[in-house]
Amino acid sequence: MGELDQVLFHNGFSKVHCEPINQKENNDDQKEESWFEEEIDCDLKWSFALNRVLHRGTSEYQEIALLDTKRFGKVLVIDGKMQSAEVDEFIYHEYLIHPALLCHPNPKTVFIMGGGEGSAAREALRHESMDKVVMCDIDQEVVDFCRKHLTANHEAFRNMKLNLVINDAKAELEKRDEKFDIIVGDLADPVEGGPCYQLYTKSFYENILKPKLSDNGIFVTQAGPAGVFTHKEVFSSIYNTIKQVFKYVLAYTAHVPSFADTWGWVIASDQPLCIEAAKLDKKIAERIDGELLYLNGASFVSSTILNKTITKTSSHSGMRFQETQVHGLELALDEISFDLAVSTGRMSQTDAAGAMCCKIPGAEFLSSKL
């Protein structure tokens, strides 16, 4: 396979393998096709055909590869996990960035935790009101790799409004005196013991992140897989953790084909998150440079209406992330009590007020802890 068979990761599994392409019986030339393979679960793998490996490298923290795939174009892979694909990364990044900025009356400053590939910064810089975007990623090698090889983000990396910082996001926020209109979490999922886990805890949100938001400030984060079978992994816990800290919290989802799943995000503020399709479309036309490929007002409003399975799990599981002094970082479970109106399916006063503000039919977004 040439260099294809050298794409290895620390778990010991080769993520690229060859299989014969089906040939007609009279074809004497037996060709081989290379595939990238990602383990989604112990009994489930996701694979796609490759043209070639474009680049690969190793940093202090992780292994990086840029693959040229037949279905998804250029694909960024870190530690064997798909990060983004050329043909559909706009879904993830438009949903990560634009709803929060559109909910803010006049966003001028953004702090991005992670986001080393530059796509989140690219979308934030499309807002004409923007004065400053701080992108803080811990891995210099990943940033340099993406700046060199991801051509779609070359202009964003050259933008004078972008302030690129190589540091731990927690440490960077702690040392800064300034406040931001928007703080974005574009981090890896909070795997227990992983480097990003502490950036998803109640303690971090409450004591470090929230004080760095301006008066009308909004926080938004990616929240991991949000499918019927995968939302319990981290999505429900992230949502319930953020509910402990902010007054107004909204979860929303969209399908990302290259992720082979529905993905989730959570947006939060202490000011009402008023969303209405027509008003969002007007703001998109007035504020954003160029045309969005996926997001419009109607699609965003509909994305906040979660299916029954996810709503039930997230409302009653009580899972959240917290720090403990004795055992370090761990996933804690607590039971969230709901009044009779919620338990019988009727809305609480908080939900009713939120529904009037957000104008979402039936207020199907998740209820706040009472």
C-alpha positions as CSV (number, residue, x, y, z in Angstrom):
1,M,0.0,0.0,0.0
2,G,3.0,2.3,0.2
3,E,2.5,4.9,2.9
4,L,-1.1,3.9,3.6
5,D,0.0,0.9,5.8
6,Q,2.0,3.2,8.0
7,V,-1.0,5.1,9.5
8,L,-0.9,3.6,13.0
9,F,-2.2,4.9,16.3
10,H,-1.4,4.4,19.9
11,N,-4.2,1.9,20.4
12,G,-2.2,-0.6,18.3
13,F,-4.8,-0.9,15.6
14,S,-4.0,0.0,12.0
15,K,-6.7,2.4,10.8
16,V,-6.1,1.7,7.2
17,H,-6.4,-1.7,5.5
18,C,-6.7,-3.1,2.0
19,E,-9.5,-5.1,0.4
20,P,-9.8,-6.4,-3.2
21,I,-12.1,-4.5,-5.4
22,N,-14.8,-6.7,-6.9
23,Q,-13.6,-7.5,-10.4
24,K,-15.2,-9.4,-13.3
25,E,-14.0,-12.9,-13.5
26,N,-12.2,-12.3,-16.8
27,N,-10.1,-9.5,-15.3
28,D,-6.7,-10.8,-14.6
29,D,-5.5,-7.7,-12.7
30,Q,-6.5,-7.9,-9.1
31,K,-6.6,-4.4,-7.6
32,E,-6.7,-3.4,-4.0
33,E,-8.7,-0.6,-2.4
34,S,-7.6,1.1,0.8
35,W,-10.0,1.9,3.6
36,F,-9.9,4.0,6.8
37,E,-11.5,2.4,9.8
38,E,-12.7,4.1,12.9
39,E,-14.0,2.1,15.9
40,I,-17.2,3.7,17.1
41,D,-17.9,1.1,19.8
42,C,-16.6,-2.3,20.7
43,D,-19.1,-3.9,18.3
44,L,-19.4,-1.2,15.7
45,K,-16.9,0.3,13.2
46,W,-17.2,3.0,10.5
47,S,-15.0,2.8,7.4
48,F,-14.7,4.6,4.1
49,A,-12.6,4.2,1.0
50,L,-9.4,6.2,0.6
51,N,-7.6,7.7,-2.4
52,R,-4.4,8.3,-0.4
53,V,-2.9,9.6,2.8
54,L,-2.0,13.3,2.1
55,H,-0.1,14.1,5.3
56,R,0.5,12.7,8.8
57,G,2.4,13.8,11.9
58,T,2.7,13.4,15.6
59,S,2.6,16.1,18.3
60,E,3.3,16.0,22.0
61,Y,-0.4,15.3,22.6
62,Q,-1.8,13.3,19.7
63,E,-1.4,11.8,16.2
64,I,-2.7,13.7,13.2
65,A,-3.5,12.6,9.7
66,L,-5.1,14.2,6.6
67,L,-6.8,11.7,4.4
68,D,-8.1,12.0,0.8
69,T,-11.3,10.0,0.9
70,K,-13.6,9.0,-2.0
71,R,-16.8,10.0,-0.3
72,F,-16.0,12.9,2.0
73,G,-13.0,14.6,0.3
74,K,-10.2,15.7,2.7
75,V,-10.7,14.3,6.2
76,L,-8.9,15.4,9.3
77,V,-8.2,12.6,11.8
78,I,-6.7,13.0,15.2
79,D,-5.9,9.9,17.3
80,G,-7.9,7.7,14.9
81,K,-11.0,9.8,15.3
82,M,-12.7,11.8,12.5
83,Q,-12.6,15.5,13.3
84,S,-14.0,17.0,10.2
85,A,-14.6,16.3,6.5
86,E,-14.3,18.6,3.6
87,V,-17.7,18.0,2.2
88,D,-19.8,18.5,5.3
89,E,-17.8,20.3,8.0
90,F,-19.9,23.3,7.3
91,I,-22.9,21.7,9.1
92,Y,-20.9,21.2,12.4
93,H,-19.2,24.6,12.3
94,E,-22.3,26.7,11.2
95,Y,-24.3,25.2,14.0
96,L,-21.5,25.6,16.5
97,I,-20.9,29.3,15.8
98,H,-23.8,31.2,14.2
99,P,-26.7,30.5,16.6
100,A,-24.9,32.0,19.5
101,L,-23.7,35.0,17.6
102,L,-27.1,35.6,16.1
103,C,-28.8,35.4,19.6
104,H,-26.4,38.1,20.8
105,P,-27.5,41.7,20.1
106,N,-24.0,42.9,18.9
107,P,-21.2,40.3,19.2
108,K,-17.8,41.8,18.9
109,T,-15.5,39.4,20.8
110,V,-15.3,35.6,20.7
111,F,-13.1,33.2,22.7
112,I,-12.8,29.7,21.1
113,M,-11.6,26.9,23.4
114,G,-9.9,24.5,21.1
115,G,-10.8,24.8,17.4
116,G,-7.2,24.3,16.2
117,E,-8.3,23.5,12.6
118,G,-9.5,27.0,12.2
119,S,-13.0,26.4,10.9
120,A,-14.8,27.8,14.0
121,A,-12.7,31.0,13.8
122,R,-13.5,31.2,10.1
123,E,-17.2,31.2,10.7
124,A,-17.0,33.7,13.6
125,L,-15.0,36.1,11.4
126,R,-17.8,36.1,8.8
127,H,-19.8,38.3,11.2
128,E,-19.4,42.0,10.2
129,S,-19.6,43.2,13.8
130,M,-16.6,41.1,14.9
131,D,-13.6,42.9,16.3
132,K,-11.6,40.1,17.8
133,V,-11.6,36.3,17.8
134,V,-9.3,34.5,20.2
135,M,-8.6,30.9,19.3
136,C,-6.9,29.0,22.1
137,D,-5.6,25.5,21.4
138,I,-3.2,23.5,23.4
139,D,-1.5,21.8,20.5
140,Q,0.9,23.9,18.4
141,E,1.6,21.0,16.0
142,V,-2.2,20.6,15.2
143,V,-2.6,24.3,14.6
144,D,0.4,24.4,12.3
145,F,-0.6,21.2,10.5
146,C,-4.2,22.6,9.8
147,R,-2.9,26.1,8.9
148,K,-0.7,24.5,6.3
149,H,-2.9,21.8,4.9
150,L,-6.6,22.9,5.3
151,T,-6.8,25.3,2.4
152,A,-10.4,26.3,3.2
153,N,-9.1,28.1,6.4
154,H,-6.0,29.8,5.0
155,E,-7.8,33.2,4.8
156,A,-9.1,32.9,8.4
157,F,-5.6,32.2,9.7
158,R,-4.3,35.3,8.0
159,N,-7.1,37.5,9.3
160,M,-5.8,40.3,11.5
161,K,-8.8,40.0,13.8
162,L,-7.7,36.5,14.8
163,N,-5.6,36.2,17.9
164,L,-4.1,32.7,18.0
165,V,-3.0,31.5,21.4
166,I,-1.2,28.2,22.2
167,N,-2.2,27.3,25.7
168,D,-4.6,25.3,27.9
169,A,-8.0,27.1,27.5
170,K,-8.7,26.9,31.3
171,A,-5.3,28.5,32.1
172,E,-5.8,31.1,29.4
173,L,-9.2,32.2,30.6
174,E,-8.1,32.3,34.2
175,K,-5.3,34.7,33.5
176,R,-7.2,37.1,31.2
177,D,-8.9,40.2,32.7
178,E,-11.1,40.9,29.6
179,K,-14.6,39.5,29.1
180,F,-16.1,38.1,25.9
181,D,-19.4,38.4,24.2
182,I,-19.3,34.7,23.1
183,I,-17.3,31.8,24.5
184,V,-17.2,28.7,22.3
185,G,-16.3,25.1,23.3
186,D,-14.8,23.4,20.3
187,L,-13.1,20.6,22.2
188,A,-12.9,16.9,22.2
189,D,-15.5,14.9,24.0
190,P,-15.1,14.8,27.9
191,V,-13.7,11.3,28.2
192,E,-13.0,10.6,31.8
193,G,-9.2,11.1,32.4
194,G,-8.8,12.8,29.1
195,P,-7.3,16.3,28.6
196,C,-10.6,18.0,28.0
197,Y,-12.6,16.5,30.8
198,Q,-12.1,19.4,33.3
199,L,-13.4,21.9,30.7
200,Y,-16.8,20.3,30.9
201,T,-17.3,20.4,34.7
202,K,-19.7,22.5,36.7
203,S,-16.8,24.0,38.6
204,F,-15.1,25.2,35.4
205,Y,-18.3,26.6,34.0
206,E,-19.3,28.3,37.2
207,N,-16.0,29.6,38.5
208,I,-13.9,30.2,35.4
209,L,-15.9,30.4,32.2
210,K,-19.0,32.3,33.3
211,P,-17.2,35.2,34.9
212,K,-15.4,35.8,31.6
213,L,-18.7,36.5,29.8
214,S,-19.9,40.0,29.3
215,D,-23.4,41.1,30.5
216,N,-25.2,39.7,27.5
217,G,-22.7,36.9,27.1
218,I,-23.5,33.6,25.5
219,F,-21.7,30.2,25.9
220,V,-22.0,27.5,23.3
221,T,-20.3,24.1,23.1
222,Q,-20.3,21.0,21.0
223,A,-21.9,18.3,23.0
224,G,-20.9,15.1,21.3
225,P,-23.1,12.4,19.6
226,A,-26.8,13.0,20.1
227,G,-28.4,10.0,18.3
228,V,-31.0,7.8,19.8
229,F,-28.4,5.2,20.8
230,T,-25.5,7.6,21.5
231,H,-26.9,10.6,23.4
232,K,-26.2,9.0,26.8
233,E,-22.4,9.0,26.2
234,V,-21.8,12.7,26.9
235,F,-24.7,14.8,25.4
236,S,-27.1,14.4,28.3
237,S,-24.4,15.0,30.9
238,I,-23.1,18.1,29.2
239,Y,-26.6,19.5,29.0
240,N,-27.4,18.8,32.6
241,T,-24.1,20.2,33.8
242,I,-24.6,23.5,32.0
243,K,-28.2,23.7,33.4
244,Q,-26.7,23.9,36.9
245,V,-24.9,27.1,35.9
246,F,-26.9,29.2,33.4
247,K,-30.5,30.4,33.6
248,Y,-31.4,29.8,30.0
249,V,-30.1,26.6,28.3
250,L,-31.0,25.2,24.9
251,A,-29.9,22.0,23.3
252,Y,-30.1,21.4,19.6
253,T,-29.0,18.7,17.1
254,A,-28.2,18.0,13.4
255,H,-27.1,15.1,11.4
256,V,-23.5,15.1,10.2
257,P,-23.0,12.4,7.5
258,S,-19.3,12.0,8.0
259,F,-19.8,11.4,11.7
260,A,-22.3,8.7,10.9
261,D,-24.6,10.1,13.6
262,T,-26.6,13.0,14.8
263,W,-24.5,15.6,16.6
264,G,-25.4,17.9,19.6
265,W,-24.7,21.4,20.8
266,V,-25.7,23.3,23.9
267,I,-26.1,27.1,24.1
268,A,-26.5,29.0,27.4
269,S,-26.9,32.4,28.8
270,D,-28.3,34.3,31.8
271,Q,-30.3,36.4,29.3
272,P,-33.2,34.9,27.3
273,L,-32.3,33.1,24.1
274,C,-35.0,34.5,21.9
275,I,-35.2,32.7,18.6
276,E,-37.6,33.1,15.8
277,A,-37.1,31.9,12.2
278,A,-37.9,35.1,10.4
279,K,-35.8,37.2,12.8
280,L,-32.9,34.8,12.5
281,D,-33.1,34.9,8.7
282,K,-33.0,38.7,8.8
283,K,-30.0,38.7,11.0
284,I,-28.2,36.2,8.8
285,A,-28.8,38.5,5.8
286,E,-27.7,41.6,7.6
287,R,-24.7,40.4,9.7
288,I,-23.0,37.5,7.9
289,D,-20.6,37.9,5.0
290,G,-21.5,35.4,2.3
291,E,-24.2,32.7,2.1
292,L,-24.5,30.0,4.7
293,L,-24.7,26.5,3.3
294,Y,-26.9,24.8,5.9
295,L,-28.2,27.0,8.6
296,N,-31.3,29.2,8.3
297,G,-33.9,30.3,10.8
298,A,-36.4,27.5,10.3
299,S,-33.8,24.7,10.4
300,F,-32.3,26.1,13.6
301,V,-35.7,26.4,15.3
302,S,-36.6,22.8,14.3
303,S,-33.2,21.5,15.5
304,T,-34.1,22.6,19.1
305,I,-37.0,20.2,19.1
306,L,-35.5,17.0,20.5
307,N,-37.1,13.6,20.0
308,K,-39.0,11.9,22.8
309,T,-36.1,9.4,23.7
310,I,-33.5,12.1,24.1
311,T,-35.9,14.5,26.0
312,K,-36.8,11.8,28.4
313,T,-33.3,10.7,29.1
314,S,-31.9,14.2,29.5
315,S,-34.8,15.3,31.7
316,H,-34.6,12.4,34.1
317,S,-31.1,10.9,34.1
318,G,-29.6,13.7,36.2
319,M,-26.1,13.1,34.8
320,R,-23.6,15.9,35.0
321,F,-19.9,16.4,35.2
322,Q,-18.3,17.7,38.3
323,E,-14.9,17.9,40.0
324,T,-14.3,16.3,43.4
325,Q,-11.4,17.0,45.7
326,V,-11.0,13.4,46.8
327,H,-11.2,11.5,43.6
328,G,-10.3,14.1,41.0
329,L,-12.4,14.3,37.9
330,E,-15.3,11.9,37.8
331,L,-18.8,11.6,36.4
332,A,-21.3,12.2,39.2
333,L,-24.9,11.2,39.1
334,D,-27.7,12.9,40.9
335,E,-31.5,12.8,40.7
336,I,-33.2,15.9,39.4
337,S,-36.6,16.3,41.0
338,F,-39.4,17.5,38.9
339,D,-42.8,18.8,40.1
340,L,-46.0,17.1,39.2
341,A,-46.6,19.3,36.2
342,V,-43.3,18.2,34.6
343,S,-43.7,14.5,35.5
344,T,-47.1,14.4,34.0
345,G,-46.0,16.1,30.8
346,R,-47.3,19.6,31.5
347,M,-44.8,22.6,31.3
348,S,-43.3,24.3,34.3
349,Q,-43.5,28.1,34.7
350,T,-39.9,28.3,33.6
351,D,-40.6,26.3,30.4
352,A,-43.7,28.4,29.7
353,A,-41.7,31.6,30.0
354,G,-39.0,30.2,27.8
355,A,-41.5,29.1,25.2
356,M,-43.0,32.6,25.0
357,C,-39.5,34.0,24.4
358,C,-38.2,31.4,22.1
359,K,-41.6,30.9,20.3
360,I,-40.9,27.2,19.9
361,P,-44.3,25.3,19.5
362,G,-44.9,23.3,22.6
363,A,-41.6,24.3,24.2
364,E,-40.1,20.9,23.5
365,F,-36.6,22.0,24.5
366,L,-35.4,20.5,27.8
367,S,-36.7,21.9,31.1
368,S,-34.5,23.6,33.7
369,K,-33.9,22.1,37.1
370,L,-36.4,23.4,39.5
